């Protein structure tokens, strides 16, 4: 996938959901999870709203990827008279890395 759990978590906050993303301990650090805590008064209506909001977030992320690839194809660099183009994958990696750094910086600060 082009997007990670940290992006999903961040975008769900816009809908009022607090769904933190976590990386696993050192032996399983490559695994990232989203944690949803269900209270006793969690209703079916809230569950349906959560699912709809997750679906909206995934569609927004997919649309964001499509917009990024269009912008990337129009970006060009000139070096020594040679035109270099960034691939969509390179741009997506840069954006994902920037988001990860932002999220990790927020997680490491003491409130």
C-alpha positions, -999 to 999 in steps of 0.1 A, spaced: 0 0 0 11 36 -6 -1 48 27 5 37 63 -15 35 95 -1 68 107 -18 86 79 -51 68 84 -49 77 121 -42 113 114 -70 116 89 -95 99 112 -89 127 138 -105 151 113 -137 131 118 -134 131 156 -120 96 160 -90 90 182 -75 58 167 -37 58 175 -12 40 153 15 20 170 46 1 158 53 -32 175 82 -40 198 118 -44 184 113 -80 172 83 -71 151 90 -34 144 79 -38 107 43 -43 119 22 -12 125 -13 -14 140 -43 8 146 -59 5 180 -96 11 185 -109 9 221 -146 0 223 -165 13 253 -195 -5 268 -219 21 253 -205 18 218 -236 14 196 -242 -1 162 -247 34 148 -213 45 161 -197 13 146 -213 21 112 -201 57 114 -166 45 122 -166 22 92 -180 49 69 -153 74 81 -126 48 76 -139 43 41 -139 80 34 -103 83 47 -92 55 24 -109 72 -6 -93 105 3 -59 89 5 -64 72 -29 -74 105 -44 -44 121 -28 -21 96 -45 -38 102 -78 -32 140 -74 4 134 -64 11 113 -95 -4 140 -118 17 168 -102 48 146 -102 46 139 -139 46 176 -146 77 183 -123 110 183 -141 145 190 -130 173 201 -152 209 190 -144 237 196 -168 213 201 -196 196 167 -189 159 167 -179 153 145 -149 118 136 -138 109 123 -103 88 91 -104 55 90 -86 69 64 -63 98 87 -53 74 115 -45 51 93 -25 81 80 -5 92 116 3 57 125 14 53 94 35 86 99 51 77 135 59 44 124 75 62 97 95 87 122 108 59 146 118 39 118 136 70 105 153 79 140 165 44 144 179 46 110 197 79 117 213 70 150 228 59 151 265 25 166 269 
